[in-house]
Amino acid sequence: MSHFSYKNGVLHAENVALADIAKQFGSPTYVYSKAALVENFSAYANACRENRRDDGGALVCYSVKSNSNLAVLNLLARLGSGFDIVSGGELLRVIAAGGDPRKVIFSGVGKTHEEMRLALEHDILCFNVESTAELQRLNDVAGAMGKQAPVSLRVNPNVDAKTHPYISTGLKENKFGIAYEEALTVYRTAATLPHLRVAGIDCHIGSQLLDDAPLLEALDRLIELADGLEKEGIRLHHLDIGGGIGITYDKDKPVAIGDYLGRLFARIDQWRLQQYKGAPIQVMFEPGRSIVGNAGVLLTEVEYLKHGAVKNFAIVNAAMNDLMRPAMYEAWHGVQPVLQRVSAAKTYDIVGPVCESGDWLARERSLALEQGDLLAIMSAGAYGMTMSSNYNTRGRAAEVMVDGDQVHLIRRREAPSELFALENLLP
C-alpha cells in the first residue's frame, strides 16, 4: 500500500496525515487514495492496450459490489471503465455516477423482472445469464418490451480457485453459473429464442486468487466450448474471463496484473488464429478487489485498553458492522498505528463495541498503544463499506477521498435519526 506511508512518525494517505482526517471528519472513517485507484485500474488498462489492438479490443468492467461509492465509480468511469453489476440498484448507481450503461454487464443469479426491464431500458451491454429459467424469463421480458436482449452464459467450469470456500464460485457445488456439461445445450436454446441475441461467454471462478493458473485453466475450458459453438454456427463476440486476482493483505504474493494478462492474451491470440479463423473477439474482465482493496483503510480510535490474564483487548469505535470480513471470513487485515510510539508493545485483539463475541477486526497484534490512539485497518477498500450495516443501530462510517494534499468528503456519516426515519409507529 505505497500510498499509505509514515512521514515523521505519522501515517499518511498520500500527503495528508490520517490524524488530521480524524480531527476533521471523526472516526470510524473510510479513507481512500485517488492515486492508488488510478494506478490499480491503469495496470489493467495499460496491459489491455499493450496486448489488444485490432483483435476485438478489451474492456475492463469494474465489479461494483466491491466498492460502490459514487465518487469511486465516477473516477473509474472517467478512466474509461465499464462496470459489472449484480443488481438494479447498482445499475442506478453507475448511471448516477456518470457511467455509460452501454458498458455495463449484468451478473447475478436472481435477476427480477423489474431489474431486467430497467437494464433493457438503459440498453446495457450484456446480461450474464446463470440458469435456463433466467434465460426464459429474460426472453419473455425483452419480448414484452419489443427488444432483443444481448446475452452471455456464465459457465461454471468446475475449476478449483483454491481460495476461501465462501468466495469460491467455479465448482459444481456453487450456486453460480451453468454447468460446463450443460452449457452447449443451453446455448442452443438461447440461439432459438427470438428476443435474445447470443453475444458472448462468461466465467468467474472466485476471488482473492494469488496464482493465475486456475484462471488460465478456466480460459482453456471456455475456449473449448467456444470451438463447439462455432461448429454449430454460434459465433461469440466477446469472452469474459471474470475477475478474482487477489491483493496483499499480509504476506500474500499475488500474480502481477501485467504478467497475468500477458499470458491470457497470448493464449487467446493463439486460439483465435489457429482455431477461431482469425476472427476478432473482445475480451472482458471483472476486477474489483485488485482495484480498490489496497486503495483504502478504515480509520478508527481506541476507546479503551483492557488488559486481562489471558488476552489484552484494544476496544475501538469501529466494529463488525463497519468491516464484516474478519467476522464473516476470519479475514486478515493489517493494523497500523497512526502515531508510531517508542514504548513497549503488547499483544492485543482489536475488537469493537458491538454486542457479539464475533465482533473483532484483528487478533494477536503486537502494538504500542494508549487510550485515544488512532489505528488504520489496512486493505479495507474492497468489501468494507459495501458490506457494512446498521447493526446495534450504528450509523455507517463516513468516506473520504484523498487526492494529493486535498481531502474530499464523498459520503457523510449517518445520523442516528436517519436509521429509523423509514419506520412507523403503530396507530
N, C-alpha and C positions, 0 to 999 in steps of 0.2 A: 504494500500500500504506500507507494512512493510519495503520494500527495498528502499523506498524513505523517508528519515528522516532528521531531523535537528541535526547538530553537531556544537556546538559553534555558534549557531545562523545562520548557513548557511545550506541550503537544499542540501542534498547529494543523489546521486544514488549509492547504496551500499557504497563504500569507497571513492567515487570521488565527489568533490564539483561541483555542476552544474555551478557555476560561472567559474570554470576552464574549463569546457567543452565549455562554451560560448566563452571564450578567445581563445581557440584553434580552434573551428570549426564555430564560429559565431552563428547567430540565424536568423530565426527560425530553430530549430533542434529538431528532434525526438530522445529521449533518452530512451533506453530500458535496463532493468535489466535482465541479463542472469539468475541469481539466481531465480528471480520471475518466469521466463518462465519455468525453470526446476521444480520448486516447484508446479506450477499450473498444468503442464502436469502430474507430478507424482501423484497428487491427483486422477486423473482418472486411471492411470496405476496401482497404488497400490490397488485401490478398485477393479479393474478387476482381479488382481492376487489373491486377498483375496476371491473373490466370484466365480471365474471360474477356474475349474481345469480340469476335464475330461469330461466337458459338452459341448464341442464345442469351447471353448475359447472365447475371446473378442478382438476387435480391435478398438483402438481409431483413428479415421480419422479426423485429424485437418482440420478445414474449412479454406482453403487457402485465401478466399476472405477477411477475417478479417485482415490479415497482411501477405503479400506475399513476404517480403524481403527474398532474398536467404539465408542470414545468419540465419534468424529465421527458415526457412524451413529446412536448414541443421542441425541445432541444434535439432529440433524435430525428424528428420529422424534418427539421431544418438541415440535418446532416444527410437526408435522403433515405432514411429508414422506412421500410414497410413495417407492418405490425401483425403479430399473431395474437388473436383474441380467443377467449373461451366463454364469452357471454355477450348479450346485447348491451349491457351496461358498459363493458369495456369498449365496444364499438363507439358508443356515445362519448366516452372519454377521449378516444382517439380523435374523433371529429371536433370536440370542444378544444382540443389541444392544437388543432390545425393540421392534423394528419390527413392523408389522402385515403379515403375509403377504398379507392381502386387499387391500393397497395396493401389491402388487409386480407388475411386468410383467417377463416373461422374454424377453429378446432373445438373439441369437447364432445362428450358422449351423450349429452342430454339437451340438445337444442330444442327449444319450444317453437310452436307455430309463430308466436309473436316475434321471437328472435330471428327466425328465418325471414319473415316479412320485412323486418327492419333492415336486415342485411341486404335483401334484394332491392329494397327501395333505394339503398345507397350504392348499388352496383359494386359490391365488393369483388375482390379479385377471384376468390375461390372459397368453397366450402370443403373442409376436410371431413369427409363422411366416415363415421365409425361403426355403422351397422346397416344391415339390409333394411330394417324398419325405418331408420332415418332417411335412407335413400328414397323410399317410397313416400314418406311424408314430405320431403323436400320437393319431389316431383309434383305432388298434389298442390302444395303451396305456390310453387312457381307457376303452375298451370292456371290456378285461380287468379293470379296477378297478370297473366298474359306474358310471362317472362320465361327465359331459359336460364337455369342456374348452372354456373360452372362448378364442376365437382372434381375432387381428388379423393381417392380412397386412402384412409390411413391404414396401412398394412402392418400387422403385428408379425415381425419376422422371427419371433421366438429366439431372440438373441439376448443373452445374459449380459446386462450392463455392469454387473459386479459392483453395484452400489447399494445404498440403503434400501431395504425392501419397500419402504413407503414411497420412494422416488424412482423405483424401477418400473418401467411401463411397457417393456417389449417382450414379456414372457406370456406363454399361453394362459397362465392363471390370472393375468391382469385384465382389468375391465376395458382397457383401451383397444381400439382398432379392430380390424377384421383379420381373422386368422389367415396366415400365409396360404394354407392349403385351400382356402375358400375364396381367395381374392380373385382368381381368374373368373370363376362363376359369377361373382358379384359384379365384376367389370362388364361381363356380357349383359347382365341385367341392366346396368346403368346405361349401356350403349343403346338399349332398345327403348328406354323411357323418353317420351317426346319432349319433356320440359327440362331435361338435363343435358349438359354438354360435358363430356369427359375431357378434363384439362390436364390432369397430372396424377402423380402418385406421391404419397406422403408416408413418413416413418418417423417415430420418436421413441427411443428405447429407454430413456431415463435421464437422470440429472446427476450433476457432480461427477462426471466421468473424467478421470485423470489420464487415461490411455485412450487413444483413438482407434485401437484395434477393434473393439465391438462396433463402433460406428462404421468402419470400413467393411466389416463383415455384414452388417445390415445393408450397406450400399450394394454389395455384391448380390444379395438376395433381391433387392429392388430391381437391379439390372436384369437379373434372370427373369423376373416377372415381366418387365417391360419388353423383353425379347418375345415372350409368349404372347403378349398383347399385340405386338407388331405383326406377328404371323396371322392374327385374326383380324387385321385391319384396324386395330385401335391404336392410333399413334398418340403418344403423350407429348404435351407441350412444355411441361415442367416436371422437375424432380425435386422433391422437398425432403431433405435428409434430416430435418428437425434440429434440435439444439442439444444441450447436455454437457458441453465442455465445462469442467469444474474450475474452481478457483483455489487459491492457497488460503486455508483457514489456519492451519498450524504448520505442519511440516509437509503438507501436500505439495506435489510437484506436477501440476497439470501440463499436458502437452501444449506447446506453443501454438497459438491460433494459425499463424502463417505456415508452420510445418504441417499441421493437420489439413488445412485447406489445400496446400500444395499437393499432398498425397491424394486427397479426394478428387481434385480436378484432373490430376494425371490419370487416375483410374476412369473417370467419366469420359475424358477425351479419347482414351484408348478404346473404350467400348463404342463410343459414338462413331469413330472412324471405321472400326472393324466390323461391328455388328449392326449398328443403327444407321448404316448407309450414309454416314456423314451429316445427317440432318442436325440442325441446331436444336438445343434443348436448354431451357432456362433452369438454373439451379437456385434453390431457395434454402434458407437457413432460418432457424427459430431460436436464436440465442437470447438468454435472459440474464441468468446469474453471472455469466462471464463478462457482461457489460456493466451491470450495476452493483454486483456483490461487494467488491472491494473499493467501490466509489463512495461508500457511506459508512458512518459509525453511529452508534446510539450513545449519546452523551447523558450521563446520569450522575447523581450526587449521593455520597454516602451519608445516610441519615443516622445510623448507629453502628458501632462496632461491638459485637457481642462475643466475648471470649468464654469458651466452655472447656470442660475436661476432655472432651473428645474432638470437638470441632470449634473453629472460630468462624464467625459469620460477619460479613460486611453487608448490612441491610441497606439497600439502595432504593431510590424512589422510582426506578424503572422496574418492571415486573414481567411475568409471563404474558400478560395481556398486551404488552408493548413489543416483546420479542418472543414468539411462540416456539421457535425452532429448538432450543435446548429442551424444553418440556416435552415437545412432540417427538423429536428425533434423537434426543440426547446429543444434540449437535454441539460441536466445539467452536467457541468463539474466543479469539484473543481478547485480553483485557489489559489496557494500558492506563496508568495513572496520568491525568492531565499535567500534574505537577510532579516532577521527579524529586523524591526525597532521598536523603542520605542516611536516614535512620534505619534500624534493623527491620528486615522484612519478616512477616509471619505468613502462615498458610491460611487462606480464607476461602470459604464458599461465598460466592456473590449471590445474594438472594433478594427477592423483592417483598413488598408488603401484602401481596395477595394471599388470601386465606386458603392456601393449598400447599402441601408438602412438595409438590412438583414445581413450585414457583422458584426456580433457580435459573441463573444466567450463566454461571460458570462455577466449577468445582476445583478445589485444591489449587489455588493460585497463590504464588509467593509474591506478596505486595507489602510495601511500606506505606501504611495508611494512617490517616487521622480522620476523626469525625468531621464531616463537611467537605472532605476532598471530592474532586470530580474524577470519574472514570470514563473511559471510552471503550465501549464494547465494539470490537473491530468486526469488519467484514459483514456489516449489518445492512448493506444497501439493497440486498435481494431478500424477498420473503420476510421482511421485517414489518414495515408499516402496512403492507397489503394483507398480512395475516393477523394484524392486531385487532383487539376487541375492546368492548367496554365492560368486561367482567369486573365485578365489585363496584360498578358504577364509577369507573375510572375513565376520565376523558383521554382520548388518544393524543399522542405526543405531537408537538409542533415539528415542522420540517423546514430546514433552511438549505439553501444552495450557496456555496462559496465559489466566487469567481475572482481569483487573484486575491486582492485585498478588499473585495466587496462581499457583503453578505446580504442575501435576499430571502425574506420570509416567503416560502412557497406553500405553506399550509399552517394556519394558526392553530394553537392548542384548543381543544374542545372544552367548552364551559360545562359545568355540571347540569345547568338548566337545559342545555341542548340535548342531553342524553335522554330526557323523558318528555321532550316537547311534543312528540308524536303520540303520547299516551293520554287516555281519558279516564276520569273517574266514573264510576257507575252512577246513574241517576238516583 
